[in-house]
Amino acid sequence: MKFPEQIKKTRGSLGFIADVISVFSTNWGLVLSFIIATGAGFWKYTYDFLSDPRVQITGNVFLWLFWTYIGVSILRRLSAGIKTIPVPDFERGVAIEQWQPVYDHNSEDAAFQLGVTVRNVTNLPMRIIVDEFRVIIDNRTLPDSPPVESVIARFGVKGVVTPAFKKSAIQGNMKGQAIIRIRYGRTSGPLEREFKHRANFNIRAPAPGSSEVLGFASSIEFEDDSNI
């Protein structure tokens, strides 16, 4: 036998022995079963008892009935269906889907509003409180609105709108920033998480008397979702 082949066979034997040792060292049920089975084989009274055909028939019939019972039980449970209860998990359960500007060129006192769509991305109903929704346009802002509380169905959406800016505040090309802060969680009990989102946007207001529409573009500057 060549030396490399002998090394391969030696490695194979050692690997097999190592696998056996690993199995026996991690599974005590297997170890005890092996010891009991070995003892039963070498003990004369056990050997004589198990060699009796009547004992063998009894054991086989018992095992057949036992496994038939297990199979029927499994089939009955499968036919009845499996009931599952969703575990509440609201981590990163809120998403900002769309910023929606609203511009009314015929209104002097309420010409511009900014709305946002908030989606519940979890598989459970969610209660939210919008603690802050502030819009800043060229260093101009409006007084804070009171907190808004609502319940969103699973995978549902909720629209939130800011107070309106006057038409005189929306002129030409302008830059702005929107800040929204939402607490959310289960429909009852204390809220568990807080969502923060900050977006930058550009506005191009139509010229007076023109048929142009409002130009609007936004980008995310910051977003965070954490436990309260």
Secondary structure, DSSP 8 states (H G I E B T S, - for coil): --HHHHHHHHHHHHHHHHHHHHHHHH-HHHHHHHHHHHHHHH-HHHHHHHHSHHHHHHHHHHHHHHHHHHHHHHHHHHHH----------TT-EEEEEEEEEE-TT-SSS-EEEEEEEEE-SSS-EEEEEEEEEEEETTEE------EEEEE-TT-EEEEE---B-GGG--SEEEEEEEEEEEEE-SSSS--EEEEEEEEEEEE---TT-----EEEEEEEEEEEEE-
